[in-house]
Amino acid sequence: MTAPKAFLLAAAALLLAGAAAGCASDNASSGGGDALTLAAIPAEQNVDPTVSYENLAKLIEEKTGREVNVVRSTDYNAVIEGMVSGKIDIAEFGPLSYVLAVNNGAKITPVASTIEKGMPPTYQSYGIVGKDSKITGLEGFKGKKVCFVDPSSTSGYLFPSAGLLSKGIDPKKDVQPVMAGGHDNSVTSVASGTCEAGFAFDNMVDHTLIDKNVIKAGDVKVIWKSDPIPNDPIAIRTDLPDDVKQKLTDALSKDATVDSLVKQGICAKADDCAITSDPAVWGLAPVEDKVFDSVRDVCAATKNSSCTKQS
């Protein structure tokens, strides 16, 4: 028997709270010297966020005068609950997990979103199969063992669900769903044949795992692409002190690009200047809540339970 969702959420929050003990402020009147806690939705299961977000943490420390502690989570719900409970001050979300956090009462404001240099602020979900698969479209996913990422993943579950439903396939009843936990795990599971098909975001398939020599080009085939999805937002707690919120907003929306970090001396050179766990991210740009209305529209169209308030 699986544990109740409320218990799992509480356990996840306790893990994050323990990691952030003495670091995150618990209320709006926290002192000026309190450390800030930064977390991120895991795109890859085997990536250490304390390394991936080191440069961003340094930027925030310089601009706010506060220590930044990066906490690790392997679960989407842990970051959502951490923001809802006020144990996390700053978080990078996926578009759906951001919407879900707001729906569940998180008092947060999106201040920036990830961007690739010279690219639009959007990405896509890919439907993938193994290189020798005979499947040529989403219709072929029916009855198959299909890897998703997480019920709170935009490109790893929500948009794939919409794609399947458009073909008359119920993602809960008409396939054998597997939650891989990370986009990397979804891709490698399809490449190895553990899953007969799966979903992941575009850059994980096109570049990240190939560049890391985890898979070879051609190990998986892309047979479906979603409509454009708004890039990942970074949100901050709205009950932080006003001066801290302003400094965070300025740092994240104006100063967080590879070129800027090199100029400020935070990074020695552009090639070594990771901003998030996605190596394709060149920087952050200002964003508003209304950008994510397209995600809410897909939630409404699919009647996806992952979009609603958790009990």
C-alpha positions as CSV (number, residue, x, y, z in Angstrom):
1,M,0.0,0.0,0.0
2,T,1.4,3.4,-0.9
3,A,1.6,6.1,1.7
4,P,-1.1,8.9,1.5
5,K,-0.1,11.9,-0.6
6,A,-0.4,14.3,2.4
7,F,2.1,12.1,4.3
8,L,4.5,12.0,1.4
9,L,4.3,15.8,1.0
10,A,4.9,16.3,4.7
11,A,7.9,13.9,4.7
12,A,9.4,15.7,1.7
13,A,8.9,19.1,3.4
14,L,10.6,17.8,6.6
15,L,13.6,16.6,4.5
16,L,14.0,20.0,3.0
17,A,13.4,21.8,6.3
18,G,16.1,19.7,7.9
19,A,18.5,20.5,5.1
20,A,17.7,24.2,5.4
21,A,17.7,24.3,9.2
22,G,19.0,27.6,10.4
23,C,19.1,28.8,6.9
24,A,15.7,29.8,5.7
25,S,13.6,32.5,7.4
26,D,10.3,31.3,8.7
27,N,8.5,34.6,8.6
28,A,8.4,38.0,7.0
29,S,10.1,39.8,9.8
30,S,13.3,37.8,9.7
31,G,16.5,39.7,10.5
32,G,18.7,41.2,7.8
33,G,21.4,38.6,8.4
34,D,19.3,35.5,7.9
35,A,20.5,33.1,5.2
36,L,18.4,32.5,2.1
37,T,17.5,29.0,0.9
38,L,17.6,28.1,-2.8
39,A,16.1,25.0,-4.3
40,A,15.2,23.7,-7.7
41,I,12.9,21.1,-9.3
42,P,15.2,18.2,-10.3
43,A,15.6,17.9,-14.1
44,E,18.2,15.2,-13.6
45,Q,18.4,12.7,-10.8
46,N,22.2,12.5,-10.6
47,V,23.0,16.2,-10.7
48,D,24.2,17.9,-7.5
49,P,22.4,21.3,-7.3
50,T,25.0,22.7,-4.9
51,V,27.4,22.6,-7.9
52,S,24.9,23.5,-10.7
53,Y,23.6,26.6,-8.8
54,E,26.9,27.7,-7.2
55,N,27.3,30.7,-9.5
56,L,23.7,31.8,-9.1
57,A,24.1,31.5,-5.3
58,K,27.2,33.7,-5.4
59,L,25.4,36.3,-7.4
60,I,22.6,36.4,-4.9
61,E,25.0,36.6,-2.0
62,E,26.8,39.6,-3.5
63,K,23.6,41.5,-4.3
64,T,21.8,40.8,-1.1
65,G,24.6,40.5,1.5
66,R,23.0,37.3,2.7
67,E,24.4,33.8,2.7
68,V,22.7,31.4,0.3
69,N,22.2,27.7,1.1
70,V,21.3,25.4,-1.8
71,V,19.2,22.4,-0.7
72,R,18.9,19.2,-2.7
73,S,15.6,17.5,-3.5
74,T,15.0,14.6,-5.8
75,D,11.2,15.2,-5.7
76,Y,9.0,17.9,-7.3
77,N,6.6,17.9,-4.4
78,A,9.3,18.6,-1.9
79,V,10.2,21.9,-3.5
80,I,6.5,22.8,-3.9
81,E,5.7,22.0,-0.3
82,G,8.9,23.8,0.8
83,M,7.7,27.0,-0.8
84,V,4.2,26.5,0.5
85,S,5.5,26.1,4.1
86,G,8.0,29.0,3.7
87,K,11.1,26.8,4.2
88,I,12.4,27.8,0.8
89,D,13.0,31.4,-0.2
90,I,14.0,31.1,-3.8
91,A,13.2,28.2,-6.2
92,E,13.5,27.3,-9.9
93,F,10.2,25.6,-10.9
94,G,9.0,23.9,-14.0
95,P,6.0,25.8,-15.4
96,L,3.4,23.3,-14.0
97,S,5.1,22.9,-10.6
98,Y,5.0,26.7,-10.3
99,V,1.3,26.8,-11.1
100,L,0.7,23.9,-8.7
101,A,2.7,25.7,-5.9
102,V,0.5,28.8,-6.4
103,N,-2.7,26.6,-6.4
104,N,-1.6,25.1,-3.2
105,G,-1.2,28.4,-1.4
106,A,2.5,29.3,-1.9
107,K,2.9,33.0,-1.5
108,I,5.5,33.5,-4.3
109,T,6.3,35.9,-7.1
110,P,7.9,34.8,-10.3
111,V,10.7,37.3,-11.1
112,A,12.7,35.6,-13.9
113,S,12.8,32.7,-16.3
114,T,15.5,30.8,-17.9
115,I,16.6,31.7,-21.5
116,E,19.0,30.4,-24.1
117,K,21.1,33.0,-25.9
118,G,19.3,34.1,-29.0
119,M,16.4,31.7,-28.5
120,P,12.7,32.4,-27.7
121,P,11.8,31.9,-24.0
122,T,10.1,28.6,-24.7
123,Y,10.9,24.9,-25.0
124,Q,9.1,21.7,-26.1
125,S,8.2,18.3,-24.8
126,Y,9.4,15.4,-26.9
127,G,7.7,12.0,-27.3
128,I,10.5,9.4,-27.9
129,V,11.0,5.8,-28.7
130,G,14.0,3.5,-29.0
131,K,16.1,3.6,-32.2
132,D,14.7,0.2,-33.4
133,S,11.1,0.9,-32.5
134,K,8.4,0.6,-35.1
135,I,6.3,3.3,-33.3
136,T,5.9,6.4,-35.6
137,G,3.4,8.5,-33.6
138,L,1.6,8.9,-30.3
139,E,-1.0,6.4,-31.5
140,G,1.6,3.7,-31.0
141,F,1.9,4.4,-27.3
142,K,-1.4,2.7,-26.5
143,G,-0.8,-0.3,-24.4
144,K,2.9,0.3,-24.1
145,K,5.1,0.9,-21.1
146,V,5.6,4.6,-21.2
147,C,8.1,6.7,-19.2
148,F,6.9,10.0,-17.8
149,V,9.0,12.2,-15.5
150,D,6.8,13.3,-12.6
151,P,3.1,14.1,-12.2
152,S,4.1,17.7,-11.6
153,S,6.3,18.0,-14.6
154,T,5.2,20.2,-17.5
155,S,7.1,18.6,-20.3
156,G,7.4,15.3,-18.7
157,Y,3.7,14.7,-17.9
158,L,1.2,17.6,-18.5
159,F,1.8,18.4,-22.1
160,P,2.4,14.7,-23.0
161,S,-0.9,13.9,-21.4
162,A,-2.5,16.5,-23.6
163,G,-0.8,15.0,-26.6
164,L,-2.0,11.5,-25.8
165,L,-5.6,12.6,-25.1
166,S,-5.7,14.3,-28.5
167,K,-5.2,10.9,-29.9
168,G,-7.9,9.3,-27.8
169,I,-5.4,7.7,-25.4
170,D,-5.9,8.1,-21.6
171,P,-2.4,8.5,-20.1
172,K,-3.6,6.7,-16.9
173,K,-5.6,3.8,-18.4
174,D,-4.4,3.2,-21.9
175,V,-0.7,3.0,-21.3
176,Q,1.5,1.5,-18.6
177,P,2.8,4.7,-16.9
178,V,6.2,4.8,-15.3
179,M,7.4,7.8,-13.3
180,A,11.1,8.0,-14.0
181,G,11.8,10.9,-11.6
182,G,14.0,12.9,-13.9
183,H,14.1,13.7,-17.6
184,D,17.5,11.9,-17.9
185,N,16.0,8.7,-16.4
186,S,13.1,8.9,-18.9
187,V,15.4,9.2,-21.9
188,T,17.9,6.5,-20.7
189,S,15.0,4.1,-19.9
190,V,13.7,4.5,-23.4
191,A,17.2,4.1,-24.9
192,S,17.8,0.9,-22.9
193,G,14.4,-0.6,-23.7
194,T,13.2,-0.5,-20.0
195,C,10.3,1.7,-21.3
196,E,8.9,1.2,-24.8
197,A,8.3,5.0,-25.2
198,G,8.6,8.1,-23.1
199,F,8.7,11.8,-22.7
200,A,11.3,14.4,-21.8
201,F,12.2,18.0,-22.6
202,D,13.9,18.9,-25.9
203,N,17.4,19.8,-24.7
204,M,17.8,16.7,-22.6
205,V,17.2,14.6,-25.7
206,D,19.0,16.8,-28.3
207,H,22.1,17.8,-26.3
208,T,22.6,17.2,-22.6
209,L,22.8,13.4,-22.5
210,I,24.7,13.2,-25.8
211,D,27.2,15.8,-24.7
212,K,27.7,13.9,-21.4
213,N,28.2,10.6,-23.4
214,V,25.3,9.0,-21.5
215,I,23.6,8.2,-24.8
216,K,24.6,8.4,-28.5
217,A,22.9,10.5,-31.1
218,G,20.3,8.2,-32.6
219,D,19.8,6.0,-29.6
220,V,16.2,7.5,-29.3
221,K,13.9,8.8,-32.0
222,V,11.7,11.8,-31.6
223,I,8.2,11.0,-32.9
224,W,6.2,13.9,-31.4
225,K,6.8,17.5,-30.3
226,S,4.5,19.6,-28.2
227,D,3.4,23.1,-28.7
228,P,5.8,25.7,-27.2
229,I,6.0,25.8,-23.4
230,P,7.1,28.8,-21.4
231,N,10.6,28.4,-19.9
232,D,11.2,27.6,-16.2
233,P,10.4,30.4,-13.8
234,I,12.4,31.4,-10.7
235,A,10.2,32.6,-7.9
236,I,10.8,34.2,-4.5
237,R,8.7,34.3,-1.4
238,T,6.5,37.4,-1.3
239,D,6.7,37.7,2.5
240,L,10.5,38.3,2.4
241,P,11.5,41.8,3.6
242,D,10.9,44.4,0.9
243,D,14.5,45.3,0.5
244,V,15.5,41.7,0.1
245,K,12.8,41.1,-2.5
246,Q,13.9,44.1,-4.5
247,K,17.6,43.0,-4.4
248,L,16.6,39.5,-5.4
249,T,14.4,40.7,-8.3
250,D,17.1,43.0,-9.6
251,A,19.8,40.3,-9.3
252,L,17.8,37.5,-10.9
253,S,16.1,39.6,-13.7
254,K,19.0,41.9,-14.6
255,D,22.3,40.5,-13.6
256,A,22.0,36.7,-14.2
257,T,23.5,36.0,-17.6
258,V,26.7,34.3,-18.5
259,D,28.2,37.5,-19.9
260,S,27.2,39.4,-16.8
261,L,28.6,36.8,-14.4
262,V,31.9,36.8,-16.2
263,K,32.1,40.6,-16.2
264,Q,31.3,40.6,-12.4
265,G,34.1,38.1,-11.7
266,I,31.8,35.4,-10.5
267,C,32.8,33.1,-13.3
268,A,36.3,33.0,-14.8
269,K,35.1,32.3,-18.3
270,A,31.9,31.7,-20.1
271,D,32.5,27.9,-20.6
272,D,32.6,27.4,-16.9
273,C,29.7,29.6,-16.0
274,A,26.7,27.3,-15.3
275,I,23.6,29.2,-14.1
276,T,21.2,26.3,-13.5
277,S,21.4,22.5,-13.9
278,D,20.6,22.9,-17.6
279,P,23.8,23.7,-19.5
280,A,21.8,25.3,-22.3
281,V,20.7,28.1,-20.0
282,W,22.6,31.3,-20.9
283,G,20.8,33.5,-18.4
284,L,17.6,34.7,-16.7
285,A,15.1,37.3,-18.0
286,P,12.2,39.1,-16.4
287,V,8.9,37.2,-16.3
288,E,5.3,37.7,-15.0
289,D,2.7,35.3,-13.7
290,K,0.5,35.7,-16.8
291,V,3.1,34.0,-19.0
292,F,2.0,30.7,-17.4
293,D,-1.6,31.1,-18.4
294,S,-0.9,28.8,-21.3
295,V,0.0,26.1,-18.8
296,R,-3.2,26.7,-16.9
297,D,-5.1,26.4,-20.2
298,V,-3.7,23.0,-20.8
299,C,-4.5,22.0,-17.3
300,A,-8.1,23.0,-17.9
301,A,-8.3,21.3,-21.2
302,T,-6.9,18.0,-19.9
303,K,-8.7,18.2,-16.6
304,N,-5.4,17.0,-15.2
305,S,-5.6,16.2,-11.5
306,S,-1.9,17.3,-11.1
307,C,-3.0,20.9,-11.7
308,T,-5.3,21.0,-8.8
309,K,-4.9,21.7,-5.1
310,Q,-3.5,18.7,-3.2
311,S,-5.5,17.3,-0.2
